[in-house]
Amino acid sequence: METPPRAADPPPVRQSPLRRDNRDVARTARPIPARVRILAAILAVACVGLAIVGSVTFWVQREQVVQSVDDRLKNQVQFLQGLAERDSGAETGSGAEEATAEVDVDDYETVDGYLNAVVAQLAPARNEASLALLDGAPRWIPATLSGFDVSDNQAFIDRIVAETQDGETQRGTAVTDQGSLRYIAIPVTMPGDPQQGLYVRAIDLGAELEPVTIAMLTYIIAAIAVLAAIAIVGWFVTGRLLSPIRHLRETADAISITDLSLRLSPQGNDDIADLSRTVNSMLDRLEGSVDVQRQLLDDVRHELKTPITIVRGHLELMNPRDASDVSAAREIGIAELDRLARLVEDIDRLATAEADTYATAEVDLAGLTARVGELVAVIPDHVWTVEAHATGTILGDHDRLLQAWLQLADNAAKYTPPGTAIEIGSSLDADGAHLWVRDHGPGIPPAARHRIFRRFDRAQGKRAVGGSGLGLAIVEAITKGHGGRCAVTDTPGGGATFTIHLPPHEPELPAPVRAGDVVLQREASG
């Protein structure tokens, strides 16, 4: 018999990665909020502290009560024997001191009579029991039961009879149905009387410790109330302390690339307020950087439109069969592409200048001025003169300062008529260093001086000369990177003077000499 063909196994079901990720996220336990963790830590510390204080207090008070009970039992022994014995200080089975009572035969003739007199004279106080045994059996109990009766506690009686078989006084603690009993058992013998007497004094340790127990219960209730108060107050306090952080998180969630105007409201002078101020400063820098990038993109978009439109228009109007027309369109396209290449290069220079990566070192102003004078001398169509050389040093990046100064010279050469003179120079005073370029061209109108350092902006508002319009923006970026500023003033007789103002270089002061070092130096020189 042939086996019927088995259907092909269905392909394994593959789970969507998105669904699997969602399941993993669902399995991830939600983190415990910081508010809960802080409050839990506070409560844990408070609970441990209250527990330690309560335990130590209870132990000290209990030991005081137990010591008081032992002192009372010791006084009973001293009164019974008529002499001051040493405190054995031992529990049952620990080698208690022998305490057989010697009785005056002139006063009592039998052990039974002696025990009767002792029980009658030593009336038990509250929480105490007194019992006299004769040959291991209860014989006498106090007539006034101000305490409690242990004559019916056979287990307790059997224990103390067994412990005093050797004739020694025994003291210990027995846990019975009547509670925890702290006792002392004193064997009593008399010459000529074969009977064995035993005087027992017991104190209910539980009853004596009842005030301590009640105080401990009261302490526990009070501790629970304190913990509850700490929890309630701590919940609101931690919430108030963490509210700036929560506000910080909400602000960070609300900030987007389209809206960076949200800011925190720091209150006080604590660490959280300092954090809020730091975050606000970070947001200011971030918003400024984003604004600069947006402005750059807008300017680049605007600058790219013109060459693209020009090339596209000439290509659309070009006659492919006319070689001269093709050649002219080719030349125009290459020229515009070259201009685009220069634009990209200038944008890269501007981005590098704004990156704030400067190799700071001491720069000799005289050497920098001489170097700029050598480089600008090769720029044609102008007479270049170095009018002043500053003497001194400033702190900055030599190559970047050289780049900015040359950019000012190139800008002056472009916007002044050929054949005119251009002067450069440097000076140093208390306000810092000044690097300037002075031309004798048409000058810069006062209304345009505030915007000529913007990207793709020109004083005349039109492209009278070539260039990307980023030269002065690069100069401004380099100058700000050195903590300085750029300024434009009128040149006497016509023209403009561009000046780079740099802050003064403050050399590091030597470490202060301590008085002890002066004494040591004097001793060494002496």
ABEGO torsion letter per residue (X at the ends): XBBBBBBBBBBBBBBBAAAAAAAAAAABBBBBBAAAAAAAAAAAAAAAAAAAAAAAAAAAAAAAAAAAAAAAAAAAAAAAAGBBBBBAGBBBGAGBBBABBBBBAAABABAAAAAAAAAAABBBBBGBBBBBBBGGBBABBBABBABBBAAABAAAAAAAAAAAAAGBBBBBBBBBAAEBBBBBBBBBBBBGBABBBBBBBBBBAAAAAAAAAAAAAAAAAAAAAAAAAAAAAAAAAAAAAAAAAAAAAAAAAABBAABAABBBBBBEABAAAAAAAAAAAAAAAAAAAAAAAAAAAAAAAAAAAAAAAAAAAAAAABBAABAAAAAAAAAAAAAAAAAAAAAAAAAAAAAAAAAGBBBBBBBBAAAAAAAAAAAAAABBGBBBBBABBBBEBBBBBAAAAAAAAAAAAAAAAAABBBGBBBBBBBBBBAAEBBBBBBBABAEBBAAAAAAAABBGBBAAGBBABBEAGAAAAAAAAAAAAAGBBBBBBBBBGEEBBBBBBBBBBBBBBBBBBBAAAAAAAAAAAX
